Amino acid sequence: MRRILFIVLTLLSTLLPGLAHAWWQAEWSYRKPVTIDGGPQAGAIGSDAGRVPVLVRLHTGNFKFEGVSETGADLRFVAADDKTVLNHQIEQFDPLLGMALIWVDVPNVSAGTPQKLWMYYGNPKAPASGNGQRSFDPDYTLVYHFAEAAVPPRDTTAYGNNGQTAAVPVEGTVIGKGAQLGSGPLMLPATPSLAVQAGGALTFSAWVRPDQLGARQAIYARRDGAGEFVVGIDQGVPFVQVNGQRSAPGQPIQAGQWSHLAVKAEGESVALYVGGRPTVSLAARMPALNTAGALGADAPAATPAAQGAQAAAAFAPFNGAIDEVRFSKVARADALLLADAVSQGAESRLTVFGADEQQAGKSHFGFILAAMPLDAWVVVGLLGLMMVLSWAIMIGKGRSYGATSRANAAFIEHFREAAGAPLDRLAVSNTVPQEVRADSSLWRLYEVAIDEMRRRHDRGYDLSAVSSATIGAIRAAMDGVMVRETERMSKRMNWLSTTIEGAPYVGLFGTVIGIMLVFVVAAMAGAVDINSVAPGMAAALLCTAAGLGVAIPALFGYNWLASRSDAIGADMAVFVDEFVTRLAEEQGEGRSVPVAVAKRA
């Protein structure tokens, strides 16, 4: 029974795939699968990175820019369940040039199983929904994309740590636009969200491209009294310096090439990352920093004494370009920094794009399903349960009746072949196969009759002259077995009759409730035109159709099973008569004795 129910449920799941993987919303005409793969053959981030703002880079090689809004306002990113909408921010969207840069807030980037996202587009009425404040988690305290013109850079996060000086824009960076450094420091604000406590945590990351390699170039610097924190490059070798203590030389970077640099401070350690991978580590504690920081040059000291000390060991300005500057108030995971470097590079291995899909217009039945209220779904769900159970019963009964009919046909053939032999020949000789004995109701009738005869023989009865009373008793025993066999065949058939009679009423109940709600909602809204009531009416009538769809197959199945049950019952009644007749002829008191036997007597 369980196997039959499993088969029915499997068939239903194959017939209704749209309910499990429906199109997110019908208003969007197109979607594109985007796979985030951090496995060894793709991003190779080593371990789970957690929540990551992943860069989705669209160009004419992976996206046609057809059917999408000119501003990208209709772009939506939905998780693999086709229900959860992910936050995103559009940094750049230019369909004429065929290029777009979009940051998508992926809740968990895993190094194991790849995960699929859906990028929906093609809805001219959709409002813009991109928001950087929601796309970057609250631990990011500053994010500069440098997508603006010659103005101070704007902070994407909710902290609003916008730049204090204008940035010189530069085109063709690693991610859209960037800023050219070297003419002066790009000052950052001194805000509580950017303040660092003594021994506190910090993560800084940026893409840099040095135009010329020089000595002691400061990429980011911040000073507060005696406290000092500098990230820079010395003859192409990145370094981090804390309170005069500099890290050992690590992996160098090249002039004219973009490199991802990151520094992570936590407790007694400050680590430097190049290309998302750790290169050197410095045993130092972060000083307390509450002053303004500077990008591209050394930060000015706050006091005259500190200015004198700084002049003796000043850092040269960084001559090059910078892009995607980020600050976090926590120490980011190594896997996240590696995911940033991998996904933001020109040839990202973390994101894989699939072929675009177009929604084939929704059918009339699809519109009805979309308009169904909760009460209609409850009714349809109940009818679905009734349908599953009724089909499971019909399939199970059909197989059982078929096996019984085949076994009965095989047994009656053995029984008739043994005509003229003692009636217990089949039981003694064991010529009837075991599978026939297990399925045949006639065998069970035969077996109880033989048992009755053996019990009487054991009590001393003369079975060569069976009385009419004994024959009647044996018939009664066989009739009892026949009644029990009939009851067994009728088991659960009452559920089919209940389904036949009850399913239309259940569907009608859903229709009545649905129509009531349609009129109530139309009255409350003040709209009584056909467009306002037709979808609800159609959804309500679907309940009645569902009820009939459950009842009609159950009716056909019930009639078919009843006819097969009647045929098996008729076979049993005929066999009882045939067995009792042979018993009376061969072993009854009034049987006729052959002439040759009488003469010998």
Helices and strands as residue ranges (DSSP letters): H 2-15, H 17-20, E 30-36, E 50-59, E 76-78, E 85-86, E 88-94, E 99-109, E 115-121, H 132-135, E 140-144, E 168-170, E 178-181, E 186-187, G 192-194, E 202-210, E 217-224, E 227-234, E 237-242, E 245-246, E 259-266, E 269-274, E 277-282, E 293-295, H 304-312, E 316-317, E 320-328, H 334-344, E 351-353, E 357-358, H 364-371, H 374-417, H 425-429, H 434-439, H 441-458, H 468-490, H 493-525, H 530-587, H 595-600
